[in-house]
Amino acid sequence: MNPLNKDSEKKKYIIAKYNSTSSFYDDRYKNIQNSKFQLLLRDSKFDNKILLDAGCGTGLLFEFFLRSNQQIYDEKLKYIGLDISWKMLKQFLHKITKVSSIKHPNLILGDIENLPFREEKIHQIFAVTSLQNLHDIKKGLRELFRVGRQGTSLNLSILKKNLNLDNIDSYLKSEIVDLNLIRLERVEDVIIQGTLLKKK
Ligand SMILES: C[S@@+](CC[C@H](N)C(=O)[O-])C[C@H]1O[C@@H](n2cnc3c(N)ncnc32)[C@H](O)[C@@H]1O
C-alpha cells in the first residue's frame, strides 16, 4: 500500500482532532464563534436559495440562523452543512433532531478541498474557522469558487494564527468583487467577505 501523502496525513489528523473534541466543542467555542457570526451576518440577506456552510462543525452557525432568522427552514432557503468530521456532524444532527419542526437537515460528510457538488450550484457560502485546517487553502477556495455561482456571496472567517494571508490575497482579489477584508483585534480570525466574480 502507498504511504499517505502530506495532504492525507493532515486530513487524518484533523478528522481525529475534531472527532475527539466534538462532545465539548460547543461549551468551549460557542461564545467566540457567535461573535464571528455576528460580524459576518451584519449585512447578509437571506433571499438566496442554496446556502453552503463549509466546515459546519456542530451547527453553531445554523443555530445562530435559527435564533435570528426563521427563514432558514422555509422552503425558500436550503441550508447545506458539510464537514469532514462525522462526530461533529453527529453532534449537529443530535441537536437539530430535538427541534421537531426541522425534519431534514442537509448534512454531508465531505471535504472542502473536494466538494461533492456540480459547478455553480451554490448561492451563498460560509466557511467559519474551517479553512485554516486545509493542507492547501487555495485548493479549498478554488473548490468553493467552482461550486459558487456568479454573484454568490462569500463569507469566510479564517484563523489568523499561521495564516499566510499575502499568499492567498492576490488570488482572492482576482476572484472576489468588492473584497472586504477585516482584521479585528477582538476576534482571532480574518474576516473576508465579497461577491464571487466568475471569469467567462
Ligand atoms: C473550528 S471548527 C469550526 C466549526 C464551525 N464552522 C463553527 O463555526 O463552529 C472547524 C471545522 O472544520 C472542519 N474541517 C476541517 N477540515 C475540513 C475539510 N477539509 N473539509 C470539511 N470540513 C473540514 C472540522 O471538522 C471542524 O468541524
The ligand as a MOL file (V3000), in Angstrom:
LIG
                    3D

  0  0  0     0  0            999 V3000
M  V30 BEGIN CTAB
M  V30 COUNTS 27 29 0 0 0
M  V30 BEGIN ATOM
M  V30 1 C -13.0620 25.2910 14.3360 0
M  V30 2 S -14.2660 24.2170 13.6860 0 CHG=1
M  V30 3 C -15.4880 25.3940 13.1100 0
M  V30 4 C -16.8490 24.7640 13.0200 0
M  V30 5 C -17.9700 25.7250 12.6800 0
M  V30 6 N -17.7590 26.3570 11.3940 0
M  V30 7 C -18.1360 26.7550 13.7570 0
M  V30 8 O -18.0660 27.9560 13.4480 0
M  V30 9 O -18.3680 26.3740 14.8980 0 CHG=-1
M  V30 10 C -13.5470 23.6760 12.1500 0
M  V30 11 C -14.3830 22.6510 11.4210 0
M  V30 12 O -13.8550 22.4630 10.1030 0
M  V30 13 C -13.9490 21.0960 9.7970 0
M  V30 14 N -12.9790 20.7930 8.7360 0
M  V30 15 C -11.6350 20.7940 8.8000 0
M  V30 16 N -11.0910 20.4520 7.6130 0
M  V30 17 C -12.1290 20.2170 6.7740 0
M  V30 18 C -12.2190 19.8200 5.4220 0
M  V30 19 N -11.1360 19.5760 4.6780 0
M  V30 20 N -13.4320 19.6800 4.8630 0
M  V30 21 C -14.5610 19.8920 5.6180 0
M  V30 22 N -14.5350 20.2720 6.9110 0
M  V30 23 C -13.3410 20.4260 7.4860 0
M  V30 24 C -13.6280 20.4000 11.1160 0
M  V30 25 O -14.0300 19.0540 11.1310 0
M  V30 26 C -14.3730 21.2780 12.0960 0
M  V30 27 O -15.6960 20.8380 12.2910 0
M  V30 END ATOM
M  V30 BEGIN BOND
M  V30 1 1 1 2
M  V30 2 1 2 3
M  V30 3 1 2 10
M  V30 4 1 3 4
M  V30 5 1 4 5
M  V30 6 1 5 6
M  V30 7 1 5 7
M  V30 8 2 7 8
M  V30 9 1 7 9
M  V30 10 1 10 11
M  V30 11 1 11 12
M  V30 12 1 11 26
M  V30 13 1 12 13
M  V30 14 1 13 14
M  V30 15 1 13 24
M  V30 16 1 14 15
M  V30 17 1 14 23
M  V30 18 2 15 16
M  V30 19 1 16 17
M  V30 20 1 17 18
M  V30 21 2 17 23
M  V30 22 1 18 19
M  V30 23 2 18 20
M  V30 24 1 20 21
M  V30 25 2 21 22
M  V30 26 1 22 23
M  V30 27 1 24 25
M  V30 28 1 24 26
M  V30 29 1 26 27
M  V30 END BOND
M  V30 END CTAB
M  END
